[in-house]
Amino acid sequence: MTKTVRSSTVLPGTRGEQTRDKILRTAGRLVGRMGFRRTTITEIAEGAGIGKATVYLYFKDKQDILTYLVQQETTRILEQIKAAVANENTVADRLRAFILTRYRSIHSLLKLYSATPQLLLEDFPAIQEAAQDYGEQELAVVQTLLEEGCVAGELALKDAHLAAIAVTGTLRSLDHPWIFHHAPNAPIDLEQRVDDLVHHFLYGMIPRKDTL
């Protein structure tokens, strides 16, 4: 029996890494164009110029390919988010940088893979399954910046973890309208919407004299 090579154990700079990356690039391109459900292992193998059996050396099935691909891209998104947040000084600017970078990175990723909103909606359950670890990592980033805001005296939170859940939960609820439901030729005013959202998170709905 042929032994499957775990993608996570492929050594950098080896032929194995080159083959794995070729499979991932091809899968990303095909999934972006045709959708996850319509893309087959056979098409991925043909597009990568390798045999179908070679694909199974590195990935156990199509979901495994998508999971690795999504985790690879979400890792890049988190790195971009952390770098953007680190460049800001106030909690308001850090939260704004977090949200803006999050959505700009996702939009750039979808453009890279030429993914359409319709196909993304069809594949959303599979993508969510593949990105299940991302939510916890994103939550940790938000909780840290809120806790730093409390230490700096900018915030007075009773529970930073609960507040972080509220922020990330709100963003997930906005993913559909902010990612999927705007026409490419009529993009949303992301910066204005993020400014409004940050103001809502930090100042709530009750008017205060110092924010009027």
matplotlib code that plots the C-alpha trace (Angstrom):
import matplotlib.pyplot as plt

x = [0.0, 1.3, 1.8, 0.3, 2.7, 1.3, 1.5, 2.5, 5.6, 6.8, 10.3, 10.8, 12.8, 12.2, 10.6, 7.7, 7.0, 7.0, 4.5, 2.3, 2.3, 1.5, -1.5, -2.6, -2.2, -4.1, -6.9, -7.3, -7.5, -10.1, -12.2, -12.2, -13.4, -15.8, -16.5, -15.5, -18.3, -17.8, -14.0, -12.7, -9.5, -9.0, -9.2, -6.8, -4.3, -4.6, -4.3, -1.1, 0.3, 0.6, -1.2, -4.3, -2.4, 0.2, -2.5, -3.5, 0.1, -0.2, -3.9, -6.5, -9.4, -10.7, -11.8, -8.2, -6.9, -9.4, -8.6, -4.8, -5.3, -7.7, -5.4, -2.5, -4.3, -5.9, -2.4, -1.3, -4.3, -3.6, 0.0, -1.2, -3.7, -1.1, 1.4, -1.3, -2.4, 1.2, 1.7, -1.1, -1.0, -4.5, -7.2, -9.5, -6.8, -5.8, -9.4, -9.9, -6.7, -7.8, -11.2, -9.9, -7.0, -9.3, -11.7, -9.1, -7.1, -10.2, -11.1, -7.6, -7.7, -10.9, -9.6, -6.4, -8.5, -11.1, -13.8, -17.4, -19.8, -22.3, -19.7, -18.4, -21.9, -22.4, -19.1, -19.4, -20.1, -17.0, -14.9, -16.2, -15.3, -11.8, -11.3, -12.7, -9.4, -9.2, -12.1, -10.3, -7.1, -9.0, -10.7, -7.4, -6.0, -9.1, -9.0, -5.4, -5.9, -8.8, -6.9, -4.1, -6.6, -7.7, -4.1, -3.6, -6.7, -8.5, -11.2, -13.0, -14.2, -15.4, -14.7, -12.4, -13.1, -16.8, -16.2, -13.9, -16.6, -19.1, -16.7, -15.8, -19.4, -20.5, -17.9, -19.0, -22.5, -21.3, -19.3, -22.1, -23.1, -19.5, -17.9, -20.6, -23.4, -21.7, -21.2, -17.5, -18.4, -20.1, -17.9, -19.0, -17.4, -15.4, -13.5, -16.6, -18.4, -15.4, -15.2, -18.9, -18.5, -15.5, -17.4, -20.3, -18.0, -16.2, -19.0, -22.1, -25.6, -26.0, -24.8, -22.0, -20.9, -17.3, -18.1, -20.7]
y = [0.0, 3.5, 5.6, 9.1, 12.0, 14.4, 17.9, 19.4, 17.1, 18.1, 19.6, 23.2, 23.4, 19.8, 18.4, 17.2, 20.8, 21.9, 19.2, 20.0, 23.7, 23.0, 20.9, 23.7, 26.5, 24.4, 23.6, 27.2, 28.3, 25.6, 26.1, 29.9, 29.4, 26.4, 26.1, 23.5, 21.0, 21.0, 20.6, 17.1, 15.4, 14.3, 18.0, 19.1, 16.4, 17.2, 20.9, 20.3, 18.0, 15.0, 11.7, 11.4, 9.0, 11.6, 14.0, 11.3, 10.9, 14.4, 14.8, 12.2, 13.8, 17.1, 18.5, 17.9, 20.0, 22.8, 22.7, 23.0, 25.8, 27.8, 27.3, 28.5, 31.7, 32.4, 32.2, 34.9, 37.0, 36.8, 37.8, 40.9, 41.7, 41.5, 43.6, 46.3, 46.3, 46.5, 49.8, 51.6, 53.2, 53.7, 51.0, 52.8, 52.8, 49.2, 48.0, 49.9, 48.5, 45.0, 45.3, 47.1, 44.6, 41.7, 42.7, 44.0, 40.8, 38.7, 40.8, 40.5, 36.8, 36.4, 38.5, 36.4, 33.2, 34.9, 33.7, 34.9, 35.7, 33.1, 30.3, 31.4, 31.2, 27.7, 26.6, 28.6, 25.5, 23.7, 26.8, 27.3, 23.7, 24.3, 27.6, 26.4, 27.2, 30.7, 32.0, 31.2, 32.8, 35.9, 36.1, 36.0, 38.9, 41.0, 40.1, 41.0, 44.5, 45.1, 44.0, 46.4, 49.1, 48.4, 48.5, 51.8, 53.3, 53.7, 51.1, 50.0, 46.5, 44.0, 41.1, 41.5, 38.0, 38.6, 41.9, 40.2, 37.6, 40.5, 42.1, 39.0, 37.8, 41.1, 40.8, 37.3, 38.5, 41.2, 38.9, 38.1, 41.7, 43.1, 40.3, 38.5, 41.0, 44.0, 44.3, 44.6, 47.8, 49.3, 48.5, 49.4, 52.3, 50.0, 52.7, 54.7, 51.6, 50.5, 53.9, 53.7, 50.2, 51.1, 54.1, 51.8, 49.2, 51.8, 54.3, 52.2, 53.7, 55.8, 59.4, 60.7, 64.3, 63.6, 62.0, 64.4]
z = [0.0, -0.9, 2.2, 2.2, 2.8, 5.4, 3.9, 7.2, 7.2, 3.7, 4.0, 2.7, -0.5, -1.5, -4.6, -2.3, -1.3, -5.0, -5.9, -2.9, -3.7, -7.4, -6.3, -4.0, -6.6, -9.1, -6.7, -5.7, -9.3, -10.1, -7.0, -7.6, -11.1, -10.8, -7.1, -4.6, -5.2, -9.0, -8.9, -8.9, -7.9, -11.5, -12.7, -10.1, -11.1, -14.8, -14.1, -12.0, -14.7, -12.4, -11.9, -9.7, -7.5, -6.7, -5.4, -2.9, -1.8, -0.3, 0.5, 1.6, -0.2, -1.7, 1.6, 2.9, 0.0, 0.7, 4.5, 3.9, 1.3, 3.6, 6.6, 4.5, 3.4, 6.8, 8.4, 5.9, 6.8, 10.5, 9.9, 7.9, 10.7, 13.5, 11.5, 10.9, 14.5, 15.8, 13.8, 15.7, 19.1, 20.3, 20.8, 18.4, 15.7, 16.4, 16.2, 13.0, 11.5, 12.5, 10.7, 7.6, 7.2, 7.7, 4.9, 2.6, 2.9, 2.2, -0.8, -2.2, -1.7, -3.6, -6.4, -6.5, -7.0, -9.2, -6.9, -7.5, -4.7, -6.0, -5.9, -2.5, -1.0, -2.5, -0.9, 2.3, 4.5, 3.2, 3.7, 7.2, 8.1, 6.7, 8.6, 12.0, 13.8, 12.3, 14.5, 17.7, 16.5, 15.4, 18.8, 20.6, 18.5, 19.4, 23.1, 23.3, 21.8, 24.1, 27.1, 26.1, 25.8, 29.4, 30.6, 28.9, 30.5, 27.2, 28.0, 31.1, 30.3, 32.9, 30.6, 27.6, 26.4, 26.2, 24.5, 21.9, 21.3, 20.6, 18.1, 16.2, 16.2, 14.7, 12.0, 11.1, 10.8, 8.4, 6.3, 3.9, 3.1, 3.2, 1.2, -0.8, -1.5, -3.2, -6.9, -8.1, -10.0, -7.0, -3.9, -0.5, 1.3, 3.5, 5.4, 6.3, 7.4, 9.5, 11.1, 12.0, 13.4, 15.6, 17.0, 17.8, 19.5, 21.6, 22.4, 22.1, 21.6, 24.7, 24.0, 26.2, 26.6, 25.8, 22.5, 21.2]

ax = plt.figure().add_subplot(projection="3d")
ax.plot(x, y, z, "-o")
ax.set_aspect("equal")
plt.show()
